[in-house]
Amino acid sequence: MAFGLSEEQRKFQANAREWAQAEAAPHAEKVDITGEFPAETIRKAGQAGFAGMNIPHEHGGSKVDGVSYALAIQEISRACASVGVILAVHNSLGAFGVYHFGNEEQRKRYVPDLASGRKVGGFMLTEPEAGSDASNLSTTAALDGSHYVVNGKKRYILSGTNAETFVLFAMTDKTKGAKGMSALILERNTPGFKMTGRHDMMGVRGCAPAEFEFTDMRVPRENLLGKEGEGFRIALTLLDHGRIGIGAQGCGIARAALEASVKYSKTRIQFQQPISKNQGISFALADMSARTDASELLVWRAAELKDSGARFSRESATAKLFASETARIVAERAVQIHGGSGYMKGSPIERHYRDAKILEIYEGTSEVQRIVISGALLS
Ligand SMILES: Cc1cc2nc3c(=O)[nH]c(=O)nc-3n(C[C@H](O)[C@H](O)[C@H](O)COP(=O)(O)OP(=O)(O)OC[C@H]3O[C@@H](n4cnc5c(N)ncnc54)[C@H](O)[C@@H]3O)c2cc1C
């Protein structure tokens, strides 16, 4: 493995940075204050090719290698963490989920709209009684002729206010436990589909997670992804992919907080000198930099392994675990280095601090990543 980026990857990163600074960064504060889903920015991201990064060109996508995908999510998250995670979930769990597990008919019907960003994709696994224990779903899908009749509740579904196409997980045979779970492609306009509320949050406030209730919702049988009983395997496979994106998001938030801290520490004068002249500050910057570099390398390793076709569950869990904790630690240090000004509303530093925390929770908590990693070590 080369420990650096290729020329092509560097160029892609520079383009993603330019796009993110021009289109996402200027709205980041407003998205944070209002908590509104940044629909216009996501539409533009689609036009710029950031909605179909895991989908081949012949299916309407803009496929790039795994490291480039991670670089794009990093740069976009560095500008606006809400836009970053919306695109990460859309690319890795929504669009890729339908493409990777879909048959030709499903790909033709759903993938072009997702890959172009005309429709936003979502992932419906979590329920009130099924969080970390995602196999414990209560939502059922009972076959009735040409349709599955779905009943149940989902919560914390990212982009829930705006997404139009979801990968939905439900039990088709409760007696079989996790092996009785199936995945369905769900369209928002399906009769019986109801959004019952949206969640207000501490950070990533624009990613608009919502809760849902399904009452005798009829999903066509042809919307089954893969085979009946494969739902849990599909969910875990997609989460392996998704965690690379969340790791990349952690790198983006950490980079933003680190760069701002370097700049501020060189200009803030106390005791007649820049605060960076104190080793208490400069050593903190060194630690922030080391953790951020290490996070990037772990994310790139997982992404390269994914592209090689090898198993990468442990590596994506490791990248997600380390980069999430790094984002939180680096953002916290950044607040400290900025003093009172880092604590004030309107400061991006205060926003990074709040945004960073969720990375340790969604797409599997840090404890769940440790379960995955230790399970691989001890198997
Ligand atoms: C903003 C946001 C967006 C989200 N987006 C989506 C989405 O789009 N789609 C979706 O399906 N879900 C989504 N989620 C759900 C998310 O994945 C879950 O919140 C997460 O998996 C944890 O589940 P929980 O919140 O029910 O916590 P719980 O599972 O109840 O966990 C509570 C605490 O117990 C710990 N814990 C649980 N079991 C163990 C164990 N065996 N060993 C050690 N510790 C343990 C956890 O790590 C955690 O610290 C989102 C959540 C949030 C907050």
The ligand as a MOL file (V3000), in Angstrom:
LIG
                    3D

  0  0  0     0  0            999 V3000
M  V30 BEGIN CTAB
M  V30 COUNTS 53 58 0 0 0
M  V30 BEGIN ATOM
M  V30 1 C -28.5380 11.6760 14.1940 0
M  V30 2 C -28.7940 10.2230 14.0250 0
M  V30 3 C -28.9350 9.7010 12.7580 0
M  V30 4 C -29.1840 8.3490 12.5810 0
M  V30 5 N -29.4300 7.8700 11.3210 0
M  V30 6 C -29.8910 6.6040 11.1680 0
M  V30 7 C -30.3660 6.1500 9.8980 0
M  V30 8 O -30.3430 6.8700 8.9000 0
M  V30 9 N -30.8540 4.8970 9.8150 0
M  V30 10 C -30.9140 4.0540 10.8760 0
M  V30 11 O -31.3740 2.9450 10.7140 0
M  V30 12 N -30.4700 4.4660 12.1010 0
M  V30 13 C -29.9820 5.7070 12.2730 0
M  V30 14 N -29.5490 6.1530 13.5080 0
M  V30 15 C -29.5910 5.2420 14.6310 0
M  V30 16 C -28.2320 4.8960 15.2120 0
M  V30 17 O -27.5510 4.0160 14.3690 0
M  V30 18 C -28.4780 4.3540 16.6150 0
M  V30 19 O -28.8120 5.4760 17.4210 0
M  V30 20 C -27.2980 3.6240 17.1960 0
M  V30 21 O -27.0930 2.4360 16.4940 0
M  V30 22 C -27.4670 3.3250 18.6780 0
M  V30 23 O -28.7230 2.8300 18.9700 0
M  V30 24 P -29.5550 3.4830 20.1960 0
M  V30 25 O -29.5620 4.9410 19.9790 0
M  V30 26 O -30.8500 2.7940 20.2700 0
M  V30 27 O -28.6960 3.1790 21.4640 0
M  V30 28 P -28.6680 1.8150 22.3280 0
M  V30 29 O -28.4740 0.6590 21.4330 0
M  V30 30 O -29.8360 1.7970 23.2280 0
M  V30 31 O -27.3370 2.0010 23.1530 0
M  V30 32 C -27.2560 2.8060 24.3390 0
M  V30 33 C -25.8250 2.6940 24.8710 0
M  V30 34 O -25.5640 1.3220 25.2380 0
M  V30 35 C -24.4030 0.8630 24.5690 0
M  V30 36 N -24.5250 -0.5670 24.2930 0
M  V30 37 C -25.5670 -1.2170 23.7150 0
M  V30 38 N -25.2860 -2.5300 23.6160 0
M  V30 39 C -24.0310 -2.7100 24.1010 0
M  V30 40 C -23.1730 -3.8340 24.2490 0
M  V30 41 N -23.5320 -5.0680 23.8550 0
M  V30 42 N -21.9570 -3.6600 24.7970 0
M  V30 43 C -21.5520 -2.4310 25.2180 0
M  V30 44 N -22.3280 -1.3180 25.0980 0
M  V30 45 C -23.5430 -1.4550 24.5370 0
M  V30 46 C -24.3350 1.6850 23.2950 0
M  V30 47 O -23.0380 1.6660 22.7140 0
M  V30 48 C -24.7670 3.0420 23.8210 0
M  V30 49 O -23.6720 3.6670 24.4270 0
M  V30 50 C -29.2610 7.4950 13.7000 0
M  V30 51 C -29.0780 8.0190 14.9770 0
M  V30 52 C -28.8580 9.3690 15.1560 0
M  V30 53 C -28.7340 9.9020 16.5460 0
M  V30 END ATOM
M  V30 BEGIN BOND
M  V30 1 1 1 2
M  V30 2 1 2 3
M  V30 3 2 2 52
M  V30 4 2 3 4
M  V30 5 1 4 5
M  V30 6 1 4 50
M  V30 7 2 5 6
M  V30 8 1 6 7
M  V30 9 1 6 13
M  V30 10 2 7 8
M  V30 11 1 7 9
M  V30 12 1 9 10
M  V30 13 2 10 11
M  V30 14 1 10 12
M  V30 15 2 12 13
M  V30 16 1 13 14
M  V30 17 1 14 15
M  V30 18 1 14 50
M  V30 19 1 15 16
M  V30 20 1 16 17
M  V30 21 1 16 18
M  V30 22 1 18 19
M  V30 23 1 18 20
M  V30 24 1 20 21
M  V30 25 1 20 22
M  V30 26 1 22 23
M  V30 27 1 23 24
M  V30 28 2 24 25
M  V30 29 1 24 26
M  V30 30 1 24 27
M  V30 31 1 27 28
M  V30 32 2 28 29
M  V30 33 1 28 30
M  V30 34 1 28 31
M  V30 35 1 31 32
M  V30 36 1 32 33
M  V30 37 1 33 34
M  V30 38 1 33 48
M  V30 39 1 34 35
M  V30 40 1 35 36
M  V30 41 1 35 46
M  V30 42 1 36 37
M  V30 43 1 36 45
M  V30 44 2 37 38
M  V30 45 1 38 39
M  V30 46 1 39 40
M  V30 47 2 39 45
M  V30 48 1 40 41
M  V30 49 2 40 42
M  V30 50 1 42 43
M  V30 51 2 43 44
M  V30 52 1 44 45
M  V30 53 1 46 47
M  V30 54 1 46 48
M  V30 55 1 48 49
M  V30 56 2 50 51
M  V30 57 1 51 52
M  V30 58 1 52 53
M  V30 END BOND
M  V30 END CTAB
M  END
